[in-house]
Amino acid sequence: MSNRVRLVEVTDANRAAVTAVRVLPGQERFVASVERSFQDAEEHPEGNPWYRAAYAGDVPVGFVMLSWDVPPAPGLLGPYFLWRLLIGAGHQGRGYGTAVLDEVVALLRADGVTELLTSYVPGEGCPEPFYRGYGFVPTGAVDDGEVVLRLDLSSRP
């Protein structure tokens, strides 16, 4: 199976299928569900949430949500922050996470963005190795117990 993905707007027509995408049970403590992501987006409009479903062919395999061009403020990291990234349990290990980030990075670069921040909850099985492998580096900051990472978009091939 190809690891190519398309980032697709979430609509009434695909919302149920996208919401059904779930991570492995042990990962739930590290990343909130798609449904919780929609709630977070609604509850925190100041984060300027931008989200898309990740599709491989006609199948939703993941979900991504960013804070898009927000001024940093208490409780907000930005201006561009990878708020949520998840790949469904049955689709992990196929390169979809990297493919989603590649698409996000291309969109950000097209807007002239030079860095992307994210964070993770430390612990056994956390996504740190994935993010570090992609090129994110620790900033030295911790936000609400989460380690903050930075990706220099000018250095990513």
C-alpha positions in Angstrom: 0.0 0.0 0.0 1.2 3.5 -0.8 1.9 5.9 2.0 0.7 8.9 0.0 -2.0 10.9 1.7 -4.3 13.7 0.8 -5.4 16.3 3.4 -9.2 16.6 3.1 -11.5 19.1 4.7 -13.8 17.6 7.2 -17.5 18.0 6.2 -20.8 16.6 7.3 -20.4 13.9 4.6 -17.1 12.5 6.1 -17.2 13.6 9.7 -18.4 10.2 11.1 -15.8 8.3 9.2 -13.0 10.7 10.3 -14.2 10.6 13.9 -14.1 6.8 13.8 -10.3 6.9 13.3 -8.7 5.7 16.6 -5.2 5.2 17.8 -3.9 2.1 19.6 -5.3 1.8 23.1 -1.9 2.5 24.8 -1.5 5.7 22.8 -4.7 7.4 24.0 -2.9 9.0 26.9 -0.6 10.7 24.5 -3.0 12.0 21.8 -6.7 13.0 22.1 -9.3 11.5 19.8 -10.6 13.2 16.7 -13.9 13.9 18.5 -12.0 15.6 21.3 -10.0 17.6 18.7 -13.3 18.9 17.3 -14.4 19.9 20.8 -11.0 21.6 21.5 -11.3 23.5 18.2 -14.7 24.7 19.2 -13.8 25.6 22.8 -10.6 27.4 21.8 -11.2 29.5 18.7 -8.4 31.8 19.8 -6.1 29.0 18.7 -7.3 29.5 15.1 -7.7 25.8 14.6 -7.1 24.4 11.1 -7.8 20.7 10.7 -7.9 18.1 8.0 -8.5 14.4 7.7 -5.7 12.4 6.2 -6.9 10.0 3.4 -5.1 7.2 1.7 -7.2 6.7 -1.4 -10.8 6.8 -0.2 -10.0 5.7 3.4 -9.5 8.2 6.3 -6.2 7.0 8.0 -5.5 9.9 10.2 -6.2 13.5 11.4 -4.1 16.6 11.8 -4.9 19.9 13.6 -2.8 23.0 13.8 -3.0 26.4 15.4 -2.6 28.5 12.2 -0.9 31.9 12.5 -1.8 32.9 16.1 0.2 35.3 18.2 1.9 33.6 21.1 -0.1 34.2 24.3 -0.5 32.5 27.7 -1.8 29.0 27.0 -1.1 29.4 23.2 2.1 28.4 21.4 2.6 29.7 18.0 2.3 31.2 15.6 2.2 27.7 14.0 1.6 24.8 16.3 1.0 21.2 15.5 -1.9 20.7 18.0 -2.9 17.2 17.0 -1.5 14.4 14.8 -2.9 10.9 14.9 -2.8 7.9 12.6 -5.4 5.2 13.0 -4.4 2.0 14.8 -4.7 -0.2 11.6 -2.7 2.2 9.5 0.3 2.9 11.7 3.8 1.9 10.6 3.2 2.6 6.9 4.7 6.1 6.7 1.4 8.0 6.9 2.5 10.2 9.8 5.5 11.3 7.9 3.4 11.8 4.8 0.9 14.0 6.7 3.8 16.1 8.1 5.3 16.4 4.6 1.9 17.8 3.4 1.6 20.2 6.3 5.2 21.4 5.9 4.6 22.1 2.2 1.5 24.1 3.0 3.3 26.1 5.7 6.3 26.8 3.4 4.0 28.0 0.7 2.7 30.6 3.2 6.3 31.6 4.0 6.3 30.0 7.4 9.8 29.2 8.8 9.0 27.1 11.9 6.5 24.7 13.3 6.1 23.9 17.0 4.6 20.9 18.7 4.6 19.2 22.1 4.3 15.8 23.6 3.6 14.2 26.9 6.7 12.3 28.1 6.4 8.6 28.9 6.9 5.1 27.6 5.4 4.9 24.1 5.2 8.7 23.6 5.7 10.2 20.1 9.0 11.8 20.8 11.0 9.4 18.7 8.7 10.0 15.7 9.0 13.8 16.0 12.7 13.8 16.6 13.2 11.4 13.6 11.3 13.9 11.5 13.6 16.7 12.6 11.9 18.4 15.5 14.3 19.5 18.3 13.5 20.4 21.9 13.2 24.1 22.6 14.0 23.6 26.3 10.5 24.8 27.1 7.8 22.8 28.9 4.2 23.8 28.5 1.6 22.4 30.9 3.8 19.3 31.4 4.4 18.8 27.7 7.9 19.0 26.1 7.9 21.7 23.4 9.7 20.9 20.1 10.5 23.1 17.1 10.9 22.2 13.4 13.0 24.5 11.3 11.2 24.5 8.0 14.1 26.0 6.1 16.2 22.9 6.9 13.7 20.2 6.1 14.3 18.8 2.6 
